């Protein structure tokens, strides 16, 4: 998983949201502190999502399905077979 992927950056933004709000809206936090918290959160989000993706693994591939030819004769599988009496 790329450290610049959307889930990583979105997760880091959500987690460091209060610090970013304090830096850019209310002015209670310095910009340097907010950006440092964002970078730490981005690293932790990347690490966490990478571990989860390793545990889950790649998605399964779809199996190829054979397409039957409509003009070919069907086997006699539709005929009823007698079952022996028990």
C-alpha positions as a Markdown table, in Angstrom:
| # | Residue | x | y | z |
|---|---|---|---|---|
| 1 | Unk | 0.0 | 0.0 | 0.0 |
| 2 | Unk | 1.3 | 3.4 | -1.0 |
| 3 | Unk | 1.9 | 5.9 | 1.8 |
| 4 | Unk | 0.2 | 8.5 | -0.4 |
| 5 | Unk | -2.9 | 6.5 | -1.1 |
| 6 | Unk | -6.3 | 7.9 | -0.3 |
| 7 | Unk | -7.2 | 5.7 | 2.7 |
| 8 | Unk | -3.9 | 6.6 | 4.4 |
| 9 | Unk | -4.2 | 10.3 | 3.8 |
| 10 | Unk | -7.9 | 10.3 | 4.8 |
| 11 | Unk | -7.1 | 8.4 | 8.0 |
| 12 | Unk | -4.3 | 10.7 | 8.9 |
| 13 | Unk | -6.5 | 13.7 | 8.3 |
| 14 | Unk | -9.3 | 12.4 | 10.5 |
| 15 | Unk | -7.0 | 11.4 | 13.4 |
| 16 | Unk | -5.0 | 14.7 | 13.3 |
| 17 | Unk | -8.1 | 16.8 | 12.6 |
| 18 | Unk | -8.2 | 18.5 | 16.0 |
| 19 | Unk | -4.6 | 19.7 | 15.6 |
| 20 | Unk | -5.2 | 20.9 | 12.1 |
| 21 | Unk | -8.3 | 22.7 | 13.2 |
| 22 | Unk | -6.4 | 24.3 | 16.0 |
| 23 | Unk | -3.7 | 25.5 | 13.6 |
| 24 | Unk | -5.7 | 26.7 | 10.7 |
| 25 | Unk | -9.0 | 27.8 | 12.2 |
| 26 | Unk | -8.8 | 28.8 | 15.8 |
| 27 | Unk | -5.0 | 29.5 | 16.0 |
| 28 | Unk | -4.5 | 27.7 | 19.3 |
| 29 | Unk | -1.9 | 25.3 | 17.9 |
| 30 | Unk | 1.2 | 26.2 | 15.9 |
| 31 | Unk | 1.3 | 25.2 | 12.2 |
| 32 | Unk | 4.5 | 23.2 | 12.7 |
| 33 | Unk | 3.0 | 21.2 | 15.5 |
| 34 | Unk | -0.1 | 20.4 | 13.5 |
| 35 | Unk | 1.8 | 19.3 | 10.4 |
| 36 | Unk | 4.2 | 17.2 | 12.6 |
| 37 | Unk | 1.2 | 15.5 | 14.1 |
| 38 | Unk | -0.3 | 14.9 | 10.6 |
| 39 | Unk | 3.0 | 13.3 | 9.4 |
| 40 | Unk | 3.1 | 11.0 | 12.5 |
| 41 | Unk | -0.5 | 10.1 | 12.0 |
| 42 | Unk | 0.1 | 9.4 | 8.3 |
| 43 | Unk | 3.0 | 7.1 | 9.2 |
| 44 | Unk | 0.9 | 5.2 | 11.7 |
| 45 | Unk | -2.1 | 5.0 | 9.4 |
| 46 | Unk | 0.2 | 3.7 | 6.6 |
| 47 | Unk | 1.7 | 1.1 | 8.9 |
| 48 | Unk | -1.7 | -0.1 | 10.2 |
| 49 | Unk | -3.3 | -0.3 | 6.8 |
| 50 | Unk | -0.2 | -2.2 | 5.4 |
| 51 | Unk | -0.5 | -4.7 | 8.2 |
| 52 | Unk | -4.2 | -5.2 | 7.6 |
| 53 | Unk | -3.7 | -5.6 | 3.9 |
| 54 | Unk | -1.0 | -8.2 | 4.5 |
| 55 | Unk | -3.3 | -10.2 | 6.8 |
| 56 | Unk | -6.2 | -10.0 | 4.4 |
| 57 | Unk | -4.2 | -10.8 | 1.2 |
| 58 | Unk | -5.0 | -10.1 | -2.4 |
| 59 | Unk | -8.5 | -10.5 | -3.7 |
| 60 | Unk | -9.4 | -13.9 | -5.2 |
| 61 | Unk | -9.3 | -14.2 | -9.0 |
| 62 | Unk | -12.5 | -15.0 | -10.8 |
| 63 | Unk | -12.6 | -18.5 | -12.2 |
| 64 | Unk | -12.9 | -18.8 | -16.0 |
| 65 | Unk | -16.4 | -20.1 | -17.0 |
| 66 | Unk | -16.7 | -22.2 | -20.1 |
| 67 | Unk | -19.3 | -20.9 | -22.5 |
| 68 | Unk | -21.4 | -23.7 | -24.0 |
| 69 | Unk | -22.2 | -23.7 | -27.7 |
| 70 | Unk | -26.0 | -23.6 | -28.2 |
| 71 | Unk | -25.7 | -25.5 | -31.4 |
| 72 | Unk | -24.0 | -28.5 | -29.9 |
| 73 | Unk | -26.0 | -31.5 | -28.9 |
| 74 | Unk | -26.6 | -31.8 | -25.2 |
| 75 | Unk | -25.6 | -35.1 | -23.6 |
| 76 | Unk | -28.3 | -37.5 | -22.4 |
| 77 | Unk | -28.0 | -36.2 | -18.9 |
| 78 | Unk | -31.6 | -35.0 | -18.9 |
| 79 | Unk | -33.0 | -38.5 | -19.4 |
| 80 | Unk | -34.3 | -40.1 | -16.3 |
| 81 | Unk | -32.3 | -43.0 | -15.0 |
| 82 | Unk | -33.8 | -45.9 | -13.2 |
| 83 | Unk | -32.6 | -46.4 | -9.7 |
| 84 | Unk | -32.3 | -49.9 | -8.4 |
| 85 | Unk | -34.9 | -50.9 | -5.8 |
| 86 | Unk | -33.5 | -51.4 | -2.3 |
